[in-house]
Amino acid sequence: MDEAERHLSTAEMERSLLAALCASALDPQTHAEILERLAVHTYANPDHKVIFGALLKMPRASAQHIRETLSARLTLLGFPDIDVEPIFELAPPSPERIRTLLHQLSR
């Protein structure tokens, strides 16, 4: 892990894990681990909590479906101003990186 990765803000870690949930290539166990951890997480960015709540209502949806519908779902939930593009712009982290992020959030 390089110095920059050690100093990621909590909000950046949240965004990376949400990007992973939006990717269809995630294995079921890793997907479940992310859901479990983020379900009890105290969010640094309140928008991330709302996005996570919307993703919970789309279990195992394809990445394309999530990209096409997440903004509309957030609008229906009363949050039309949440910008989801920063999440979609990130490359999903590798499984090893996900484990590191989950461990860092546990601190």
C-alpha distances in whole Angstrom, upper triangle without the diagonal:
4,7,8,6,7,10,11,15,16,18,16,14,18,18,15,17,20,20,19,22,24,23,25,23,22,23,25,23,20,22,24,21,20,24,24,21,22,26,26,23,24,23,22,24,27,27,25,27,30,28,26,30,31,29,30,33,32,31,30,31,30,28,31,33,30,30,34,34,32,33,37,36,34,37,40,38,39,36,36,34,31,29,27,26,23,22,23,22,18,17,17,13,13,14,11,9,13,12,9,11,14,13,12,15,17,17
4,6,5,7,9,11,14,17,18,15,15,19,19,16,19,22,21,20,24,25,24,27,25,24,26,28,26,23,25,27,24,23,26,27,24,24,28,28,25,25,24,23,24,28,28,25,28,30,28,28,31,32,30,32,35,34,33,32,33,32,29,32,34,31,31,34,35,32,34,37,37,35,38,40,38,39,36,37,34,31,29,27,26,22,22,24,22,18,18,18,15,15,17,14,12,15,16,12,13,17,16,14,17,19,18
4,5,5,7,9,13,15,17,15,15,18,19,17,19,22,22,22,25,27,26,29,28,26,28,30,29,25,27,28,25,24,27,28,24,24,28,27,24,24,23,21,23,26,27,25,27,30,28,28,31,33,31,32,36,35,35,34,34,34,31,33,35,32,32,35,36,33,34,37,37,35,38,40,38,39,35,36,33,30,28,27,26,22,22,24,22,19,20,20,17,18,20,17,14,17,17,14,14,18,16,14,17,19,18
4,5,5,7,10,13,14,12,12,16,16,14,17,20,19,20,23,24,24,27,26,25,27,29,28,24,25,27,24,22,25,26,23,23,26,26,23,23,21,19,20,24,24,22,24,27,25,25,29,30,28,30,33,32,32,31,32,31,28,30,32,29,28,32,33,30,30,34,33,31,34,37,35,35,32,32,30,27,25,24,22,19,19,21,19,16,17,17,15,17,19,17,13,16,17,14,13,17,16,14,16,19,18
4,5,6,9,11,13,10,10,13,14,12,14,17,16,17,20,21,21,24,23,21,23,25,24,20,22,23,21,19,22,23,19,19,23,23,20,20,19,17,19,22,22,20,22,25,23,23,26,27,25,27,30,30,29,28,29,28,25,28,30,27,26,30,31,28,29,32,32,30,33,35,33,34,30,31,29,26,24,22,22,18,17,20,18,15,15,15,12,14,15,13,10,12,13,10,9,13,13,10,13,16,15
4,6,9,11,13,11,11,14,15,14,16,19,19,19,22,24,24,27,25,23,25,27,25,21,23,24,21,19,23,23,19,20,23,22,19,20,19,17,19,23,23,21,23,26,25,24,27,29,27,28,32,31,31,30,31,31,28,31,33,29,29,33,33,30,31,34,33,31,34,37,34,35,32,33,31,27,26,25,24,21,20,23,21,18,18,18,15,16,17,15,12,14,14,10,10,13,12,9,12,14,13
4,6,9,11,10,10,13,14,14,16,18,19,20,22,24,24,28,27,25,27,28,27,23,24,26,22,20,23,23,20,20,23,22,19,18,17,15,17,20,21,19,21,24,23,23,26,28,27,28,31,31,31,31,32,31,28,31,32,29,29,32,32,29,29,33,32,30,33,35,33,33,30,31,28,25,24,23,23,19,19,22,20,18,19,19,16,18,19,17,14,15,16,13,11,14,14,10,12,15,13
4,6,8,6,7,10,11,10,12,15,15,16,19,20,21,24,24,22,24,26,24,21,21,23,20,18,20,21,18,17,20,20,16,16,14,12,14,17,18,16,18,21,20,19,23,24,23,25,28,28,28,27,28,28,25,28,29,25,25,28,29,25,26,29,28,26,29,31,29,30,26,27,25,22,20,19,19,15,15,18,17,14,16,16,14,16,17,16,12,13,15,11,9,13,13,9,11,14,13
4,5,5,6,9,10,11,13,14,15,17,19,20,22,25,25,23,25,26,25,22,22,23,20,17,19,20,17,15,19,18,14,13,11,9,10,14,15,13,16,19,18,18,21,23,22,23,27,27,27,27,28,28,25,28,29,25,25,28,28,24,24,28,27,24,27,29,27,27,24,25,22,19,19,18,19,15,15,18,18,15,17,17,16,18,19,18,15,15,16,14,11,13,14,10,10,13,12
4,5,5,6,9,10,11,12,14,15,17,18,20,24,24,21,24,24,23,19,19,20,17,15,16,17,13,12,15,14,10,10,8,6,8,12,13,11,12,16,15,15,18,20,19,20,24,24,24,25,26,26,24,27,27,23,23,27,26,22,23,26,25,22,25,27,24,25,22,24,21,18,18,17,18,15,14,18,18,16,18,17,15,18,18,18,15,14,15,13,9,11,12,9,7,11,10
4,5,5,6,9,10,10,12,14,15,16,19,22,23,21,23,24,23,20,19,20,18,15,16,17,14,12,15,15,11,10,7,5,6,9,10,8,10,13,13,13,16,18,17,19,22,22,23,24,24,24,22,24,24,21,20,24,23,19,19,23,22,19,22,24,22,22,18,20,18,15,14,14,15,12,11,15,15,13,16,15,15,18,19,19,16,14,16,15,11,13,15,12,10,14,14
4,5,5,6,9,10,10,12,14,15,17,20,21,19,22,23,22,19,18,20,18,15,17,18,15,13,17,17,14,14,11,9,9,13,12,10,13,16,14,14,18,19,18,20,23,22,23,23,23,23,20,23,24,20,19,23,23,19,20,23,23,20,23,26,24,24,21,22,19,16,15,14,14,10,10,13,13,10,13,13,12,15,17,17,13,12,15,13,10,12,14,11,11,15,15
4,5,5,6,9,10,11,13,14,16,19,19,17,19,20,19,15,15,17,15,12,14,15,12,11,14,15,12,12,10,10,10,14,14,11,13,16,14,13,17,18,17,18,21,21,21,21,22,22,20,22,23,20,20,23,23,20,21,24,23,21,24,26,24,25,22,23,21,18,17,15,16,13,11,14,14,11,13,12,10,13,14,14,10,9,11,10,6,8,11,8,8,11,12
4,5,5,6,9,10,11,12,14,18,18,16,19,19,18,15,14,15,14,10,12,13,11,8,12,12,9,10,8,8,8,10,10,7,9,12,10,10,13,15,13,15,18,18,18,19,20,20,18,21,21,17,18,21,20,17,18,21,19,17,21,23,20,21,18,20,19,15,15,13,14,12,10,13,14,12,14,12,12,15,15,16,13,11,13,12,8,9,12,11,8,12,14
4,5,5,6,9,10,11,13,16,17,16,19,19,19,16,15,17,16,12,13,16,14,11,14,16,13,13,10,10,9,11,10,7,10,12,10,10,14,14,13,15,18,18,18,18,18,18,16,18,19,15,15,18,18,15,16,19,18,16,19,21,20,21,17,18,17,13,12,10,11,8,6,9,10,8,11,10,10,14,15,16,13,11,14,14,10,12,15,13,12,15,17
4,5,5,6,9,10,11,14,14,13,16,17,17,14,13,15,14,11,13,15,13,12,15,17,14,16,13,13,13,15,14,11,13,15,13,12,16,16,14,16,19,18,18,18,18,18,15,18,19,16,15,19,19,16,18,21,20,19,22,24,23,24,21,22,20,16,15,12,12,10,7,10,10,7,8,7,7,10,12,13,9,8,12,11,8,10,13,12,12,15,17
4,5,5,6,9,10,13,13,11,14,14,14,11,10,12,10,7,9,12,10,9,12,14,12,14,12,13,13,15,14,10,12,14,11,10,13,14,12,13,17,16,15,15,16,16,14,17,18,15,15,19,19,16,18,21,19,18,22,23,21,23,20,22,21,17,16,13,14,12,9,11,13,10,11,8,8,10,10,12,10,7,10,11,8,8,12,12,10,13,16
4,5,5,6,9,12,13,12,15,15,15,12,10,13,12,9,9,13,12,9,12,14,13,14,12,13,12,13,11,8,10,11,8,7,11,11,9,11,14,13,13,13,14,14,12,15,15,11,12,16,15,12,14,17,15,14,18,20,18,20,17,18,18,14,13,10,12,10,7,9,11,10,11,9,10,13,13,15,13,10,14,14,11,12,15,15,13,16,19
4,5,5,7,10,11,11,14,15,16,13,11,14,14,11,12,16,15,13,15,18,16,18,15,16,14,16,14,11,13,14,11,10,14,13,11,14,16,14,15,14,13,13,10,13,14,11,11,14,15,12,14,17,17,16,19,21,20,22,19,19,19,15,13,10,10,9,5,6,8,6,7,5,8,11,12,15,12,10,14,15,12,13,17,17,15,18,21
4,5,5,8,9,7,10,12,13,9,8,11,11,9,11,14,13,12,15,17,16,18,17,18,17,18,16,13,15,16,13,11,15,15,11,13,16,14,13,12,13,12,10,13,14,12,13,16,17,14,17,20,19,18,22,23,22,24,22,22,22,18,17,13,14,13,9,9,11,9,8,5,6,8,9,12,10,8,11,13,11,12,15,16,15,17,20
4,5,8,9,7,10,11,12,9,7,10,11,8,8,12,12,11,13,16,15,18,16,18,17,17,15,12,13,14,11,9,12,11,8,10,12,10,10,9,10,10,9,12,12,9,11,15,14,12,15,17,16,16,19,20,19,22,20,21,21,17,16,13,14,14,10,10,13,12,11,8,10,12,12,15,13,10,13,15,13,13,17,17,16,18,21
4,7,9,9,12,13,15,13,10,13,14,11,12,16,16,14,16,19,18,20,18,19,18,18,15,13,14,14,10,10,13,11,8,11,12,10,10,9,8,8,5,9,9,6,8,11,11,10,13,15,14,14,18,19,18,21,18,19,19,16,14,11,11,12,8,8,11,10,10,8,11,13,14,17,16,13,17,18,16,16,20,20,19,21,24
4,6,6,10,12,14,12,10,13,15,12,13,17,17,16,18,21,20,23,21,22,21,21,19,16,18,18,14,14,16,15,11,14,15,12,12,10,9,7,5,9,10,9,9,13,14,13,16,18,17,18,21,22,22,24,22,22,22,19,17,14,14,14,10,9,11,10,9,7,9,11,12,15,14,12,16,18,16,17,20,21,20,22,25
4,6,8,10,13,12,10,13,15,14,14,18,19,18,20,23,23,25,24,25,24,24,22,19,20,20,17,16,18,16,13,14,15,12,11,8,8,5,5,8,10,9,11,13,15,14,18,19,18,20,23,24,23,26,24,24,25,22,20,17,17,17,14,12,15,14,12,10,12,13,13,17,16,15,17,20,19,19,22,23,23,25,28
4,6,9,12,10,10,13,15,14,15,18,19,19,21,24,23,26,25,26,25,26,24,21,22,23,19,18,20,19,15,17,18,15,14,10,11,9,8,12,14,13,14,17,18,18,21,23,22,23,26,27,27,29,27,28,28,25,23,19,19,19,16,14,16,14,12,9,11,10,10,14,14,13,16,18,18,18,21,22,22,24,27
4,6,8,7,6,10,11,10,12,15,15,16,18,20,20,23,22,24,23,24,23,19,20,21,18,16,18,18,14,15,17,14,12,9,11,10,10,14,15,14,15,18,19,18,21,23,22,23,26,27,26,29,27,27,28,24,23,19,19,19,15,15,17,15,12,9,10,9,8,12,12,10,13,15,15,15,18,20,19,21,24
4,6,6,6,9,10,11,12,14,16,17,18,21,21,25,24,26,26,27,25,22,22,23,20,18,20,20,16,16,18,16,13,10,13,13,13,17,17,17,19,21,22,21,24,26,24,25,29,29,28,31,29,30,31,27,26,23,23,23,19,19,21,18,16,13,12,11,9,12,14,12,13,16,16,15,18,20,20,21,24
4,6,5,6,9,10,10,12,14,15,16,19,20,23,23,26,26,26,25,21,21,22,20,17,18,18,15,14,16,14,11,9,12,13,14,18,18,17,19,22,21,21,24,25,23,24,28,28,27,30,29,30,31,27,27,23,24,24,20,20,23,21,19,15,15,14,11,15,16,13,14,18,17,16,18,21,20,21,24
4,5,5,6,9,10,10,12,14,15,17,18,22,22,25,25,26,25,22,21,23,21,17,19,20,17,15,18,17,13,12,15,16,17,21,21,19,22,25,24,23,26,28,25,26,30,30,28,31,30,32,32,28,28,25,26,25,21,22,24,21,20,16,15,14,10,13,15,12,11,15,15,13,16,19,18,18,21
4,5,5,6,9,10,11,12,14,16,16,20,20,22,22,23,23,19,19,21,18,15,18,19,15,15,18,16,13,12,15,16,16,19,20,18,20,23,23,21,24,26,24,24,28,28,27,30,28,29,30,26,25,22,23,22,18,19,21,18,16,12,11,10,7,10,11,8,8,12,12,10,13,16,15,16,19
4,5,5,6,9,10,11,12,15,15,19,18,21,21,21,20,17,17,18,15,12,15,15,12,11,14,12,10,9,12,13,13,17,17,15,17,20,19,18,21,23,20,21,25,25,23,26,25,26,27,23,23,19,21,20,16,17,19,17,16,12,12,12,10,13,13,10,11,14,13,12,15,17,16,17,20
4,5,5,6,9,10,10,13,14,18,18,21,21,22,21,18,17,18,16,13,14,16,12,11,14,13,10,10,14,16,16,20,19,17,20,23,21,20,23,24,22,22,26,25,24,27,26,28,28,25,25,22,23,23,19,20,23,20,19,16,15,15,12,15,15,12,12,15,14,12,15,17,16,16,19
4,5,5,6,9,10,12,12,16,17,19,20,21,21,17,16,19,17,14,16,17,14,13,17,16,14,14,17,18,18,22,22,19,22,25,24,21,24,26,23,23,27,27,25,28,26,28,29,25,25,22,24,22,19,20,23,20,19,15,14,14,11,13,13,9,9,12,11,8,11,14,12,12,16
4,5,5,6,8,10,10,14,14,16,17,17,17,13,13,15,14,10,13,15,12,11,15,14,13,13,15,17,16,20,19,17,19,22,21,18,21,23,21,20,24,24,22,25,23,25,25,21,21,18,20,19,15,17,19,17,16,13,12,13,11,13,12,8,9,11,10,7,11,12,11,12,15
4,6,5,6,9,10,13,13,17,17,17,16,13,12,14,12,9,10,12,9,8,12,12,10,11,14,16,16,19,18,16,18,21,19,17,20,21,18,18,22,22,20,22,21,23,24,20,21,18,20,20,16,18,21,19,19,15,15,16,14,16,16,12,13,15,13,10,14,15,13,13,17
4,6,5,7,9,13,14,17,18,18,18,15,13,16,15,11,12,15,13,11,14,15,13,15,17,20,20,23,22,19,22,25,23,20,23,25,22,21,25,25,22,25,24,26,27,23,24,21,24,23,19,21,24,22,22,18,17,18,16,17,17,13,13,15,13,10,13,15,12,12,15
4,5,6,6,10,11,14,16,16,17,13,12,15,15,11,13,16,14,13,16,17,16,17,19,21,21,24,23,20,22,25,24,21,23,25,22,21,25,25,23,25,23,26,26,22,23,21,23,21,18,20,23,20,20,17,16,17,15,16,15,11,11,12,10,7,10,11,8,8,12
4,5,5,8,8,12,12,12,13,10,8,11,11,8,10,13,11,10,14,15,14,16,18,20,19,22,21,18,20,23,21,18,20,22,19,18,22,22,19,21,20,22,22,18,19,17,20,18,15,18,20,18,19,16,16,17,16,17,16,12,13,14,11,9,12,12,9,10,13
4,6,9,10,14,14,13,14,11,9,11,12,8,9,12,11,9,13,15,14,16,18,21,20,23,22,19,21,23,21,18,20,22,19,18,21,21,18,20,19,22,23,19,21,19,22,21,18,20,23,21,22,19,19,21,19,20,19,16,16,17,15,12,15,15,12,12,15
4,7,9,13,14,14,15,13,10,13,14,11,12,15,15,13,16,18,18,20,22,24,24,27,26,22,24,27,25,21,23,25,22,20,24,24,20,22,21,25,24,21,23,21,24,23,20,23,25,23,24,21,21,22,20,21,20,17,16,17,15,12,14,14,11,10,13
4,6,9,11,11,13,11,9,12,13,11,12,15,15,14,18,19,19,21,22,24,23,26,25,22,24,26,24,21,22,24,22,20,23,24,20,22,20,23,23,19,21,19,22,20,18,21,23,21,22,20,19,21,19,20,18,15,15,15,12,10,12,12,8,8,11
4,7,9,9,12,10,8,12,14,12,13,16,17,16,19,21,21,24,25,27,25,28,27,23,25,27,25,22,22,25,22,20,23,24,20,21,19,22,21,18,20,19,22,20,18,22,23,22,24,22,21,23,22,23,20,18,18,18,15,13,14,13,9,10,12
4,5,6,9,7,6,10,11,10,12,15,15,16,18,20,21,23,23,25,23,26,25,21,22,25,23,19,20,22,20,17,20,21,18,19,17,19,18,15,16,16,18,16,15,19,20,19,21,19,19,22,22,22,19,17,18,17,14,13,15,13,10,12,13
4,6,9,8,9,12,13,13,15,17,18,19,21,23,24,25,26,27,25,27,27,23,23,26,24,20,20,23,22,19,21,23,20,20,17,20,18,15,16,16,18,15,15,19,20,18,21,20,19,22,23,23,20,18,19,18,14,15,16,14,11,13,14
4,5,5,7,9,10,11,13,15,16,17,20,21,22,24,24,25,22,24,24,20,20,23,21,17,17,20,18,15,18,20,17,17,14,16,14,11,12,13,15,13,13,16,17,17,19,19,19,23,23,24,20,19,21,20,16,16,19,16,13,16,17
4,5,5,7,9,10,11,13,15,16,18,19,21,23,23,24,23,24,23,20,20,22,20,16,16,18,16,13,15,17,14,14,11,14,12,10,12,13,16,14,14,18,19,19,22,21,22,25,25,26,23,21,23,22,18,18,21,19,16,18,19
4,5,5,6,9,10,11,12,14,16,17,19,21,20,22,20,21,20,16,16,18,16,13,12,15,13,10,12,15,12,12,9,11,10,6,9,9,12,12,11,14,16,16,19,19,20,23,24,26,23,20,23,23,19,19,22,20,17,20,21
4,5,5,6,9,10,10,12,15,15,17,19,18,20,18,19,19,15,15,18,16,12,13,16,14,11,14,16,14,14,12,14,13,9,10,9,12,11,9,13,15,14,17,16,17,20,20,22,19,17,19,19,15,15,18,17,14,17,19
4,5,5,6,9,10,11,13,15,16,18,18,20,19,21,20,16,17,19,17,13,14,16,14,11,15,16,12,14,12,14,14,11,13,12,15,15,13,16,18,18,20,18,19,22,22,23,21,18,20,20,17,16,19,18,14,16,18
4,5,5,6,9,10,11,13,15,18,17,19,18,20,18,14,16,17,14,11,11,13,10,8,11,12,9,10,8,11,11,9,11,11,14,14,13,15,18,18,21,19,21,24,24,26,23,20,23,23,20,19,22,21,18,20,22
4,5,5,6,9,10,11,13,15,14,16,14,16,15,11,12,14,12,8,9,11,9,7,11,12,10,12,10,11,12,8,10,8,12,12,10,12,15,15,17,16,18,21,21,23,21,18,21,21,18,18,21,20,17,20,22
4,5,5,6,9,10,11,13,13,16,15,17,15,12,14,16,14,10,12,14,11,10,14,15,12,14,13,15,15,12,13,11,14,14,11,14,17,16,18,15,17,19,19,21,19,16,18,19,16,15,18,18,15,17,20
4,5,5,7,9,11,14,14,17,16,18,16,13,15,17,14,11,13,14,10,9,13,12,10,12,12,14,16,13,15,13,17,17,15,16,20,19,21,19,20,23,22,24,23,19,21,23,19,18,21,21,18,20,22
4,5,5,7,10,12,12,14,14,15,13,10,12,13,10,7,9,10,7,7,10,10,8,11,11,13,14,12,13,11,15,16,14,15,18,18,20,18,20,23,23,25,24,20,23,24,21,20,24,24,21,23,25
4,5,5,7,9,9,11,11,13,11,8,11,12,10,8,11,12,9,10,13,13,12,15,14,15,17,14,14,12,15,15,12,13,17,16,18,15,17,19,19,22,21,17,20,22,19,18,21,22,19,21,24
4,5,6,9,10,13,14,16,14,11,14,16,13,11,14,15,11,12,16,15,13,16,16,18,19,17,18,15,18,19,16,17,20,20,20,18,19,21,20,23,22,18,20,22,19,18,21,22,19,20,24
4,6,9,9,13,14,15,12,11,14,14,11,10,13,13,9,11,14,13,11,15,15,17,19,17,18,16,19,20,17,18,22,22,22,20,22,24,23,26,25,21,23,26,23,21,25,26,23,24,27
4,6,6,9,11,12,9,8,11,12,10,9,13,13,10,12,15,14,14,17,17,18,20,18,18,15,18,19,16,16,20,20,20,18,20,22,21,24,23,20,22,25,22,21,25,26,23,25,28
4,6,9,11,13,11,10,14,15,13,13,16,16,14,16,19,18,17,21,20,22,23,21,21,18,20,21,18,17,21,21,20,17,19,20,19,22,22,19,21,23,21,20,23,25,22,24,27
4,6,9,11,10,9,13,14,14,13,17,18,16,18,21,20,20,23,22,23,25,22,22,18,20,21,17,17,20,19,18,16,17,18,17,21,21,18,20,23,21,20,23,25,23,24,28
4,7,8,6,6,10,11,10,11,15,15,13,16,18,18,18,22,21,21,23,20,20,16,18,19,16,15,18,18,18,16,18,19,19,23,22,19,22,25,23,22,26,27,25,27,30
4,5,5,6,9,10,11,12,15,16,15,17,20,20,21,23,22,22,23,21,20,16,17,18,15,13,16,17,16,14,17,18,18,22,21,19,22,24,23,23,26,27,26,28,31
4,5,5,6,9,10,10,13,15,15,16,19,20,20,23,21,20,21,19,17,13,13,15,12,10,13,13,12,11,14,16,17,20,19,17,21,23,21,21,25,25,24,27,29
4,5,5,6,9,10,13,14,14,16,18,19,20,23,21,20,21,19,17,14,13,16,14,11,14,15,14,14,17,19,20,24,23,21,24,26,24,25,28,29,27,30,33
4,5,5,6,8,11,11,11,14,16,16,17,20,19,18,20,18,17,14,14,17,15,12,16,17,17,16,19,21,22,25,24,22,25,27,25,25,29,29,28,30,33
4,5,5,5,9,10,10,11,14,15,15,18,16,16,17,15,14,10,12,14,11,10,13,14,15,14,17,19,20,23,22,20,23,25,22,22,26,26,24,27,30
4,6,6,8,10,11,12,14,15,16,18,16,15,16,14,12,9,9,12,10,7,11,13,14,13,17,20,21,24,22,20,24,25,23,23,27,27,25,28,31
4,6,8,8,10,12,13,14,16,18,16,15,16,15,13,11,11,15,13,11,14,16,17,17,21,23,25,28,26,24,28,29,26,27,31,30,29,31,34
4,6,5,6,9,10,11,12,14,13,12,15,13,13,11,12,15,14,12,16,18,19,18,22,24,25,28,27,24,27,29,26,26,30,30,28,30,33
4,5,5,6,9,10,11,13,11,11,12,10,10,8,10,13,11,11,14,16,17,17,20,22,23,26,24,22,25,26,23,23,27,27,24,27,29
4,5,5,6,9,10,11,9,7,9,8,8,7,9,12,12,11,14,16,19,19,22,25,26,29,26,24,27,28,25,25,29,28,26,29,31
4,5,5,6,9,10,9,8,11,10,11,11,13,16,15,15,18,20,22,22,25,28,29,32,30,27,30,31,28,28,32,31,29,31,34
4,5,5,6,9,9,9,12,11,12,11,14,17,15,15,19,20,22,21,24,27,27,30,28,25,28,30,26,26,30,29,26,29,31
4,5,5,6,5,6,8,7,10,9,13,15,14,15,18,19,22,21,24,27,27,30,27,25,28,29,25,25,28,28,25,27,29
4,5,5,5,4,8,8,11,11,14,17,17,17,20,22,24,24,27,30,31,33,31,28,31,32,29,28,32,31,28,31,33
4,5,7,8,11,12,14,14,18,20,19,20,23,24,27,26,29,32,32,35,32,30,32,34,30,30,33,32,29,31,34
4,6,8,11,11,14,14,18,19,18,20,23,24,26,25,28,30,31,33,31,28,30,31,28,27,30,30,27,28,31
4,6,9,10,13,14,18,20,19,21,23,25,28,27,29,32,33,35,33,30,32,33,29,29,32,31,28,30,32
4,6,6,10,11,14,16,16,18,20,21,24,24,26,30,30,32,30,27,30,30,27,27,30,28,25,28,30
4,6,8,10,13,15,16,17,19,21,24,24,27,30,31,34,31,29,32,32,28,29,32,30,28,30,32
4,6,9,12,13,14,16,17,19,23,23,26,29,31,33,30,28,31,31,27,28,31,29,26,29,31
4,6,9,10,11,13,15,16,20,20,22,26,27,29,26,24,27,27,23,24,27,25,23,26,27
4,6,7,9,10,11,13,17,17,20,24,25,27,24,23,26,26,22,23,27,25,23,26,28
4,6,6,7,9,11,14,14,17,20,22,24,21,20,23,23,20,21,24,23,21,24,26
4,5,5,6,9,12,13,16,20,22,24,21,20,24,24,21,22,25,24,23,26,28
4,6,5,7,10,12,14,18,20,22,18,18,21,21,18,20,23,21,20,23,25
4,5,6,9,9,12,15,17,19,16,15,18,18,15,17,20,19,18,21,23
4,5,8,9,12,15,18,20,17,16,20,20,18,19,23,22,21,24,26
4,7,9,12,15,18,20,17,17,21,20,18,20,23,22,22,25,27
4,6,8,12,15,16,13,13,17,17,15,17,20,19,19,22,24
4,6,9,12,14,12,12,16,16,14,17,20,19,19,22,24
4,7,9,11,9,9,13,14,12,14,17,17,17,20,22
4,7,8,6,6,10,10,9,12,14,14,15,18,20
4,5,5,6,9,10,10,12,14,15,16,18,20
4,5,5,6,9,10,11,12,14,15,17,19
4,5,5,6,9,10,11,13,14,16,18
4,5,5,6,9,10,10,12,14,16
4,5,5,6,9,10,11,12,15
4,5,5,6,9,10,11,13
4,5,5,6,9,10,11
4,5,5,6,9,10
4,5,5,6,9
4,5,5,7
4,5,6
4,5
4
